[in-house]
């Protein structure tokens, strides 16, 4: 039986560019509300599909107000930064015949193809992981030539982590304005709760404030980052980390023994950095509960757990968003 995530990727690949409305219709049609997908809702399924397809390098999401569309990326073999072994995963568009074509190409050049199911991740909207392993990168390049697709020499995890904006440069590039507060319903992001609060947060002397406003008619949400009496429209993914950095709060955890990076699900990473961590393993992040908090605790967090992350890539990603702890990784 074809899994929802693979069916979604096949459908999107066939269309190449899909409006946001069309994407939602595809996800909603594949969502089995009777099975509840582990207790998730359709809204959670949509968010999970966006997160999985973006972080795994299958699609690009343009959420600018007028565009709001989904573009499927060209297929590519992405090297993984794994020491001592040459391996790559298939990213980008995919058709029902892609697996067979890749298996044939792998056999011709002397590589091994492995397929791993990911239905337990991202509410079932993470497509199957298709990996090639070989004795050398030269063999993987040969497989890419057989398929007529790209296979960049540098693992994309390294490229993405290196080329991503830093928080400081992202904020400096925004258009800052001095205007009165909107009269719309407002919530402020509280770093202590990692959530938006109904009542304005008492920031005291804090220079940075992230506020979410709801349009009274369309109900569309607008995010503004305030500092020194001026504001800028901001991507909420970057805005949350601007507040955390301003408050000196580090929420990302790294385990050097396992190469695991844990990111609270309440504060997902900016998309480029999420993709950098995901393409260290080619696996969608796994949902994990905080074992240190008592069951039923209102402060109990869940994490997106990224695997097989080299410590150098962790340092790059964490430093880009002000999350590099001064503590020695455990």
C-alpha positions in Angstrom: 0.0 0.0 0.0 1.4 3.4 -1.0 2.1 5.6 2.0 0.6 9.1 2.2 4.0 10.8 2.2 5.2 9.1 -1.0 1.8 9.6 -2.7 2.0 13.3 -1.8 5.5 13.6 -3.2 4.6 11.8 -6.4 1.6 14.1 -6.9 3.6 17.2 -6.3 6.4 16.1 -8.6 3.9 15.5 -11.4 2.7 19.1 -11.1 6.1 20.7 -10.3 4.6 24.0 -9.0 1.4 23.9 -6.8 -0.5 26.7 -5.2 -0.8 26.7 -1.4 -4.5 25.9 -1.8 -3.7 23.0 -4.1 -1.1 21.7 -1.6 -3.6 21.9 1.3 -6.1 20.0 -0.8 -3.6 17.2 -1.5 -2.6 16.9 2.1 -6.2 17.0 3.4 -7.2 14.3 0.8 -4.4 12.0 2.1 -5.1 12.7 5.8 -7.0 9.9 7.4 -9.0 11.6 10.1 -10.6 8.4 11.3 -7.2 6.9 12.1 -6.2 10.3 13.6 -2.6 9.8 12.6 -1.4 9.4 16.2 -3.8 12.0 17.5 -2.9 14.7 15.0 -5.2 17.1 13.3 -5.4 18.2 9.7 -3.7 21.4 10.6 -0.8 19.5 12.3 -0.7 17.2 9.2 -0.3 20.2 6.9 2.5 21.7 9.1 4.2 18.3 9.3 4.1 17.9 5.5 5.6 21.3 5.0 8.3 20.6 7.6 9.2 17.1 6.2 9.3 18.0 2.5 11.3 21.2 3.2 13.9 19.8 5.6 14.4 16.7 3.5 15.2 18.8 0.4 12.2 17.7 -1.7 10.4 21.0 -2.0 10.6 24.8 -1.5 7.8 26.7 0.1 7.2 30.3 -0.8 4.9 31.9 1.8 5.1 35.4 0.6 1.6 36.9 0.8 0.9 37.0 -3.0 2.7 33.9 -4.1 2.1 31.2 -1.5 3.1 28.3 -3.6 5.0 25.0 -3.4 7.8 24.2 -5.9 9.3 20.7 -6.2 13.1 20.7 -6.4 15.1 19.0 -9.1 16.2 15.4 -8.1 19.7 15.2 -6.7 21.9 12.8 -4.9 23.0 14.5 -1.7 26.1 13.2 0.0 25.9 12.7 3.7 28.7 13.9 5.9 29.2 10.4 7.3 32.9 9.6 8.1 34.4 6.4 6.6 31.6 5.6 4.2 30.3 7.0 0.9 26.6 7.4 1.0 24.0 9.8 -0.5 20.2 10.2 -0.3 17.8 11.0 -3.1 16.3 14.5 -2.7 14.0 16.5 -4.8 11.2 15.3 -7.0 10.3 11.6 -7.3 8.0 9.5 -9.4 6.7 6.0 -8.9 9.5 4.7 -11.2 12.3 6.5 -9.4 13.1 3.7 -7.0 13.4 1.2 -9.8 15.5 3.5 -11.9 17.9 4.2 -9.0 18.1 0.5 -8.2 19.1 -0.3 -11.8 21.7 2.5 -11.9 23.2 1.4 -8.6 23.6 -2.2 -9.9 25.3 -0.9 -13.0 28.0 1.0 -11.1 28.4 -1.3 -8.2 26.5 0.6 -5.5 23.9 -0.7 -3.0 20.5 0.9 -2.7 18.7 1.0 0.7 15.1 2.1 1.3 13.9 3.0 4.7 10.3 3.7 5.7 9.6 7.0 7.7 5.9 6.7 8.4 6.6 7.0 12.1 7.9 10.5 11.6 6.3 13.8 10.9 2.8 12.5 11.4 3.4 10.1 8.5 4.3 12.8 5.9 8.0 12.1 5.6 8.7 10.2 2.3 10.7 7.0 2.2 14.4 7.5 2.6 16.3 6.2 -0.5 20.0 5.9 0.0 22.9 4.7 -2.2 26.1 3.3 -0.6 29.3 2.7 -2.4 33.0 2.1 -1.9 33.9 5.6 -3.1 32.3 8.9 -4.1 33.4 8.2 -7.6 30.8 5.4 -7.7 28.1 7.7 -6.5 28.9 10.2 -9.2 28.7 7.5 -11.8 25.2 6.5 -10.5 24.2 10.2 -10.8 25.4 10.3 -14.4 23.4 7.2 -15.2 20.3 8.9 -13.8 21.0 12.2 -15.4 20.9 14.1 -12.1 23.3 16.2 -10.0 25.5 14.9 -7.2 27.3 17.8 -5.5 30.8 17.0 -4.2 30.3 18.9 -1.0 27.6 17.4 1.3 24.6 19.8 1.3 24.5 19.7 5.1 27.9 21.5 5.1 26.9 24.0 2.3 23.6 24.9 3.9 25.1 25.4 7.4 27.9 27.5 6.1 26.0 29.7 3.7 22.9 30.3 5.9 22.4 33.8 7.3 23.5 34.6 10.8 20.8 36.0 13.1 22.6 39.4 13.2 22.8 39.8 9.5 19.2 38.6 9.0 18.0 41.3 11.4 20.2 44.0 9.9 18.7 43.3 6.5 15.1 43.8 7.7 13.2 47.1 7.0 12.8 48.7 10.4 10.1 51.3 10.9 8.8 53.6 13.7 5.0 53.4 13.7 2.3 53.1 16.4 1.2 49.6 17.6 -1.6 48.0 15.7 -5.0 47.9 17.4 -5.5 44.2 16.5 -5.5 41.4 18.9 -1.9 40.9 20.0 0.2 38.2 21.6 3.9 38.4 22.7 6.4 35.6 22.5 7.6 34.6 26.0 11.0 33.0 26.1 10.3 31.4 29.5 7.4 29.4 28.0 8.6 29.2 24.4 5.1 30.3 23.4 3.0 33.3 22.5 1.1 34.7 25.5 -2.4 36.3 25.4 -1.3 39.1 27.7 1.7 41.3 26.7 4.9 40.1 28.2 6.6 42.4 30.7 9.9 42.9 29.0 11.4 45.3 31.4 14.6 46.6 29.9 14.6 43.9 27.1 15.3 45.5 23.8 13.7 42.8 21.6 10.0 41.8 21.5 8.3 39.5 19.1 4.5 40.2 18.7 1.9 38.3 16.8 -1.2 40.3 15.5 -4.4 38.8 14.2 -6.1 40.7 11.3 -9.7 41.4 12.5 -11.3 40.3 9.2 -9.0 37.8 7.4 -7.7 36.3 10.7 -4.3 36.2 9.0 -1.3 36.4 11.5 1.4 39.0 11.2 4.6 38.9 13.1 6.6 42.0 14.1 9.9 42.2 15.8 10.4 45.3 18.0 13.7 46.7 19.2 14.6 50.2 20.3 11.1 51.5 19.6 11.1 50.3 15.9 9.7 47.2 14.3 10.1 45.0 11.2 8.0 42.3 9.7 9.8 39.1 10.4 9.7 35.4 9.7 8.5 33.9 13.0 11.1 31.1 12.7 13.9 33.7 13.0 11.9 36.0 15.3 11.7 33.5 18.1 15.5 33.0 18.1 16.0 36.7 18.1 14.1 36.9 21.4 15.9 33.9 22.8 19.3 35.3 21.9 18.4 38.7 23.4 17.4 36.9 26.7 20.5 34.8 26.6 18.5 31.5 26.6 19.9 28.4 25.0 17.3 25.7 24.2 19.1 23.5 21.7 20.8 20.4 23.1 23.6 18.4 21.6 24.9 15.0 22.6 28.4 14.5 21.3 28.4 10.8 22.0 25.4 10.1 19.7 25.6 13.1 17.4 22.0 14.0 18.3 20.7 17.6 18.2 17.4 18.2 20.1 15.3 21.2 19.2 12.1 22.1 21.1 9.2 21.7 18.8 7.8 25.0 20.1 10.7 26.8 18.4 11.5 25.1 15.1 14.7 26.1 13.3 14.7 28.4 10.3 14.2 26.2 7.3 17.7 26.3 5.8 19.2 25.3 9.2 16.6 22.6 9.7 17.5 21.2 6.3 21.2 21.3 7.1 20.7 19.1 10.2 18.2 16.8 8.4 20.7 16.1 5.6 23.3 14.9 8.0 21.3 11.6 8.1 18.7 12.0 5.4 16.1 11.1 8.0 13.3 13.4 9.1 13.7 14.4 12.8 12.2 12.1 15.3 9.8 13.4 17.9 11.1 12.9 21.4 9.7 13.8 24.8 11.9 15.4 27.5 12.7 12.5 30.0 13.7 14.9 32.7 10.2 16.5 33.2 7.5 14.6 35.2 4.7 13.0 33.2 1.8 15.3 32.9 3.9 18.4 33.7 2.8 21.5 31.9 6.5 22.3 31.3 7.1 18.9 29.6 8.6 19.7 26.2 8.8 17.6 23.1 11.8 17.8 20.7 12.7 17.4 17.1 15.7 15.1 17.4 18.1 15.2 14.5 20.6 12.3 14.2 24.2 11.7 13.0 25.1 15.4 13.2 28.9 16.1 13.3 29.9 18.4 16.1 31.3 20.9 13.6 27.9 21.2 11.8 26.2 21.5 15.2 28.5 24.4 16.1 27.8 26.1 12.7 24.1 25.8 13.0 23.9 26.8 16.7 26.2 29.8 16.2 24.0 31.2 13.4 21.0 31.6 15.7 22.7 32.5 19.0 22.3 29.1 20.4 25.9 28.0 20.9 26.1 27.0 24.6 29.3 27.9 26.5 28.9 24.5 28.2 30.9 21.5 27.0 28.6 19.2 25.1 27.7 16.1 27.1 
